[in-house]
Amino acid sequence: MTDEELGALIGDEEPYFCYSATLRIWGDIPDPDAISRRLGLEPTHAHRKGDKRGPRSPGHKHDQWSYMAPSMRRGPWRSTSWRCGRRSGPTSST
């Protein structure tokens, strides 16, 4: 789609997208720190089986280790695609 076609479709205002990606590992996790070491990442959230969200909440039924990746792109839509934090497409120099 050309910029002119996009302009005709949406007018003067550019669409805005904001998205995220999260890796969640859950189940019986004997050593959550082993996941962190293997991936080289600290979890953005983790809990153990039985942990409670609050004093009256039931305990979690499973262990969980999760990592929310920082957004690779935020803001107005652009025609360049992004993969794994590296730009690809017609304007790419890589």
N, C-alpha and C positions, 0 to 999 in steps of 0.2 A: 504494500500500500504506500503510495507516495504521500509526501507531506500535504499536498493539495487535496488529495482524496480524504486524508484523515481530517483536515480542516473542514471540509464540506460535511463530513460525517458528524463531528462533535462541536463544531463552531470554533470560537477563539480560545476556549478553555481547554487546557491539556488534561487528559485523564491522570489520576494519581493512584499509584499502586504501592501498597506496603504489605510485605509478606514475611513469613518466617519459616524456618525448617527446624525440626526437633528430632533428635535421635533418642528413642526411649528403649531401654532394656529393662525388662521386668520378669519376675519369676523368683526362683530360689537362687540368690546370688551370694555365694559363700564369702567372696572378698571383693567388695565394690572398689577398693583401692587398686586392685589388679586391673580393672577396666580402665581406670584413670591412667595408670602407668602404661598400659598397652596402647591406648589411643593418644596419650600425651595431652590429655584434656582434663580439666576439673569439671565435675558436673555442675550444671546450673541449678539442678534440683536432685535430691536423693532422699530416700527414706528406706527404713528397714521394716520388715514384716512386724506387725504389732505396734509400730509407732502410731501415735494419734495426732490428728490435726488440732484438736482441742480437748479439754478435759472431759467433755461429754461425748466426743466422737468415738465411733468404733475404731479399732486398730486396723491398719492397712493389712490386706490379705496377702500381699506379695511385697518383696523387695523391689525397689525401682532405682535406676540410675538414668538420668536424662541430661542431655546437653542441647541447649537452644543456640544454634549458630547465629552469630551477628548477621544482620541483614546485609546481603551483598549489594543491594541497591535499594534506595528509597528515593521517592520523588517522582517527578513527571515521567511519563512513559517515553522511552526512546527506542529507536529501531535497532539498537545494538543489543545483542543477546549476551548474557553473562553466564559463565559456567565455572564452578569451583574457584571463584574469585578472580578468574582471568578473562579478559575481554576477548570475545571472538566475533567474527562477522566481517563485513566489508571494510570497516575502519580499523581493524586490528593490525598491530604491527608485530604480533607474535605468531 
